[in-house]
Amino acid sequence: MMDSLDHQENEFAALGGNQSRPYNVPESNATLVTKRVVGEGFTPSRGKSYMSLDGLFGERSDMRGMICCVAAIVALLVTGCSEKKAPPAPPVAVKGDMELLVEQGMKDPKDAETWFHISSRYEMAQQYPQQLDALKKVIAAKPDMGFAHLRLGDTYNKLGKREEAIKSFLEAKKYLPNSPVLYNNLGWTYGQVGRTKDQLVALRQAIALRPRFATARLNLGLVLLRQGDRKGAEEQYAALLAIDDGAAATLKKEIEGKKP
């Protein structure tokens, strides 16, 4: 197995509005009638008011006042029924962190640190093709960033492109010659393409650089077991007992399942 990012060494440490009234009627008898009628429940569905218009105008009210009053009421009711609310304003688009990061990277294609951060975000989202493109931008901006080459190899592996992954790891060796993670991941990839001899060399190099590297010891033990070297696999199991119980249990299960 390849080493996860959680176990990789820190080699990149430096990196609603008010509505206006339709009519402006003076404070007259007609307005008072309108206020009282609407206020006490006049609705088109009922078809009548709960109050008498005659009592509002008194004895001196004439037919003209009555007509003005009724007209004002009808106008307000019709306007109120037909008036439609304005549609809500569309929501303001708020750009997410990822969009802002990409925008920043596009403004300065040579900003290797920003593109490396973008690649990490794509990895967390498991968007590996986008991660690959971002890492290529990192390397184009800073070709000697070994950790970017290492991550590029890991990404190629996630996409099933083993030969491209090997090339990226070998390029990373120029800048990270003492990285146990690099040798472990390179060794694992060699195993995927049947290059067992190269795989053993790379895994042993990883362990030489970090003796307590549980992932590399587990990988080495599994390879030795497949090669028929049971004793070698048991040696790796014994070493794992003092390092990682989970890895030791995994190797032990494989050893016990293999006939002597």
matplotlib code that plots the C-alpha trace (Angstrom):
import matplotlib.pyplot as plt

x = [0.0, 1.1, 1.6, -1.3, -0.9, -1.5, 1.7, 3.8, 6.7, 6.4, 8.5, 6.5, 6.4, 7.6, 4.7, -38.9, -39.8, -42.6, -45.6, -47.0, -50.8, -52.4, -54.6, -54.0, -57.5, -57.9, -59.2, -62.8, -66.0, -65.1, -61.8, -63.5, -66.0, -63.2, -61.3, -64.3, -65.7, -62.4, -61.4, -64.6, -64.5, -65.8, -64.6, -65.7, -66.6, -69.2, -70.6, -71.7, -70.5, -71.3, -72.2, -74.7, -73.4, -76.4, -75.2, -71.8, -72.9, -75.6, -78.7, -77.0, -75.2, -76.2, -76.1, -72.9, -71.1, -72.5, -71.2, -67.7, -67.6, -68.6, -66.1, -63.3, -64.1, -64.3, -61.1, -59.2, -60.7, -60.0, -56.5, -55.8, -57.0, -55.2, -52.0, -49.2, -46.2, -42.9, -40.8, -38.1, -34.7, -32.3, -29.8, -26.4, -23.9, -21.2, -18.0, -16.6, -13.1, -12.1, -13.3, -11.3, -8.2, -8.5, -9.0, -5.9, -3.9, -5.2, -4.0, -0.5, 0.2, 3.7, 2.3, 3.4, 2.3, -1.3, -1.5, -0.1, -2.9, -5.4, -4.2, -4.6, -8.2, -8.9, -7.4, -9.7, -12.6, -11.3, -11.2, -8.0, -7.9, -8.2, -5.6, -3.3, -3.7, -3.0, 0.2, 1.4, 1.0, 3.0, 5.9, 5.7, 6.1, 8.7, 10.3, 12.6, 9.7, 10.3, 7.2, 5.1, 6.7, 6.0, 2.3, 2.1, 3.2, 0.6, -2.1, -1.1, -1.4, -4.9, -5.8, -4.3, -1.4, 1.5, 4.3, 3.6, 3.7, 7.1, 8.5, 7.2, 8.7, 12.1, 12.0, 11.2, 14.3, 16.4, 15.1, 14.1, 16.9, 16.3, 12.5, 11.3, 7.8, 9.0, 10.8, 7.8, 5.4, 7.9, 8.3, 4.6, 4.2, 6.9, 5.0, 1.9, 3.8, 5.6, 9.0, 9.6, 13.3, 13.1, 10.2, 12.4, 15.2, 13.0, 11.2, 14.4, 15.7, 12.6, 13.2, 16.8, 15.9, 13.1, 13.4, 10.1, 8.2, 5.3, 3.8, 7.1, 7.8, 4.3, 4.8, 8.2, 6.8, 4.0, 6.4, 8.8, 5.9, 4.7, 8.3, 8.3, 10.6, 8.5, 11.4, 11.9, 8.2, 8.3, 11.2, 9.2, 6.3, 8.5, 9.7, 6.1, 5.0, 7.0, 5.8, 2.2, -0.2, -2.6, 0.1, 1.5, -1.9, -2.4, 1.0, 0.4, -2.9, -1.2, 1.6, -0.7, -2.8, 0.3, 1.1, 4.7]
y = [0.0, 3.6, 5.7, 8.1, 11.8, 11.6, 9.6, 11.5, 13.5, 17.3, 18.0, 21.0, 22.9, 26.1, 26.1, 43.1, 46.8, 49.3, 49.5, 52.9, 53.5, 53.7, 56.7, 59.8, 60.7, 63.7, 63.2, 63.6, 61.8, 59.3, 58.5, 58.0, 55.7, 53.8, 53.4, 52.3, 49.9, 48.2, 48.2, 46.4, 43.6, 44.5, 41.8, 41.0, 37.5, 38.8, 41.3, 43.7, 45.7, 45.2, 48.9, 51.3, 54.0, 56.2, 56.5, 57.7, 60.7, 61.9, 63.7, 66.2, 63.7, 63.8, 61.3, 62.8, 62.1, 58.6, 58.0, 59.3, 57.1, 53.9, 54.7, 55.1, 51.8, 49.9, 51.5, 50.4, 46.9, 46.3, 47.6, 45.5, 42.3, 42.9, 44.2, 41.6, 41.4, 42.1, 38.8, 38.4, 39.6, 36.8, 35.7, 37.3, 34.8, 34.3, 32.7, 29.8, 29.5, 27.2, 29.6, 32.4, 30.2, 29.3, 32.9, 33.8, 31.1, 32.2, 35.7, 34.5, 31.1, 31.2, 31.2, 27.6, 27.8, 28.7, 26.0, 23.5, 24.5, 24.1, 20.6, 19.6, 20.9, 18.8, 15.8, 16.2, 16.3, 13.2, 15.2, 13.6, 14.9, 18.4, 17.7, 16.4, 19.6, 21.8, 19.9, 20.3, 24.0, 23.8, 22.0, 24.4, 27.3, 25.6, 22.5, 21.8, 21.3, 17.7, 17.2, 18.3, 15.6, 13.1, 14.1, 14.0, 10.4, 9.6, 11.2, 9.2, 6.1, 7.1, 7.4, 4.0, 5.4, 3.4, 4.2, 8.0, 7.5, 5.8, 8.7, 11.2, 9.4, 9.1, 12.8, 13.5, 11.5, 14.2, 16.6, 14.2, 11.6, 10.8, 10.6, 7.2, 7.9, 8.4, 5.0, 3.2, 4.6, 3.9, 0.4, -0.2, 1.1, -1.2, -4.1, -3.1, -3.4, -6.7, -5.2, -7.2, -6.8, -3.0, -3.1, -4.9, -2.5, 0.6, -0.8, -1.8, 1.8, 3.2, 1.1, 2.0, 5.7, 5.1, 1.8, 2.3, 2.9, 0.4, 0.7, 0.0, -3.1, -4.4, -4.0, -5.7, -8.6, -9.2, -9.1, -11.6, -13.9, -13.9, -14.7, -17.7, -16.1, -16.9, -16.3, -12.8, -12.1, -13.3, -11.0, -8.1, -9.3, -9.4, -5.8, -4.7, -6.0, -3.1, -0.5, -1.0, -3.6, -3.2, -3.7, -6.7, -8.3, -7.9, -9.5, -12.3, -13.2, -13.4, -15.6, -18.0, -18.2, -19.2, -22.8, -23.6]
z = [0.0, -0.5, 2.5, 3.2, 3.5, 7.3, 7.6, 5.1, 6.5, 6.6, 3.5, 2.4, 5.7, 4.0, 1.7, 1.5, 0.5, 1.4, -0.9, -1.8, -1.7, -5.2, -4.2, -2.2, -1.0, 1.3, 4.8, 3.8, 4.4, 1.7, 3.4, 6.7, 5.2, 3.5, 6.7, 8.7, 6.1, 5.3, 9.0, 10.0, 7.5, 4.1, 1.7, -1.9, -0.7, 1.7, -0.7, 2.0, 4.9, 8.5, 8.8, 7.2, 4.9, 5.8, 9.4, 8.3, 6.3, 8.6, 7.6, 5.3, 3.1, -0.5, -3.3, -4.7, -1.4, -1.5, -5.0, -4.1, -1.1, -2.9, -5.7, -3.2, -1.5, -4.8, -6.0, -2.9, -2.9, -6.6, -6.3, -3.2, -4.9, -8.2, -6.8, -7.1, -4.9, -6.6, -7.2, -4.6, -5.7, -6.8, -4.2, -4.4, -5.6, -3.0, -4.2, -2.2, -1.0, -3.8, -6.5, -4.9, -4.7, -8.3, -9.3, -7.3, -9.1, -12.5, -11.9, -11.1, -12.8, -11.2, -7.7, -6.8, -3.2, -4.2, -6.8, -4.4, -1.9, -4.7, -5.5, -1.8, -1.8, -5.0, -3.3, -0.3, -2.7, -4.5, -7.8, -9.0, -12.6, -11.3, -8.7, -11.5, -13.5, -10.4, -9.5, -13.1, -12.7, -9.4, -11.2, -14.1, -11.7, -9.5, -11.2, -8.2, -5.7, -4.9, -2.8, -5.8, -7.9, -5.1, -4.9, -8.7, -8.6, -5.9, -8.0, -11.1, -9.0, -7.9, -11.6, -12.4, -14.4, -13.0, -15.5, -15.2, -11.4, -11.6, -13.7, -11.2, -8.3, -10.0, -10.7, -7.1, -6.1, -7.5, -4.8, -2.0, -2.0, 1.7, 1.7, 3.1, 1.9, -1.6, -1.6, -0.1, -2.7, -5.5, -4.3, -4.1, -7.6, -8.9, -7.5, -9.5, -12.8, -11.8, -11.2, -8.0, -7.8, -8.0, -5.5, -2.9, -3.4, -2.9, 0.1, 1.9, 1.2, 2.8, 5.9, 6.0, 6.1, 8.7, 10.6, 12.3, 9.1, 9.6, 6.1, 4.4, 6.7, 6.0, 2.2, 2.4, 4.5, 2.0, -1.0, 0.7, 1.6, -2.1, -3.1, -0.7, 1.8, 4.9, 7.3, 5.8, 6.3, 9.9, 10.6, 9.4, 11.5, 14.6, 13.9, 13.5, 16.9, 18.4, 16.0, 14.9, 16.2, 13.2, 10.6, 12.6, 12.7, 9.0, 8.2, 10.7, 9.0, 5.7, 7.0, 8.8, 5.6, 3.6, 3.7, 4.8]

ax = plt.figure().add_subplot(projection="3d")
ax.plot(x, y, z, "-o")
ax.set_aspect("equal")
plt.show()
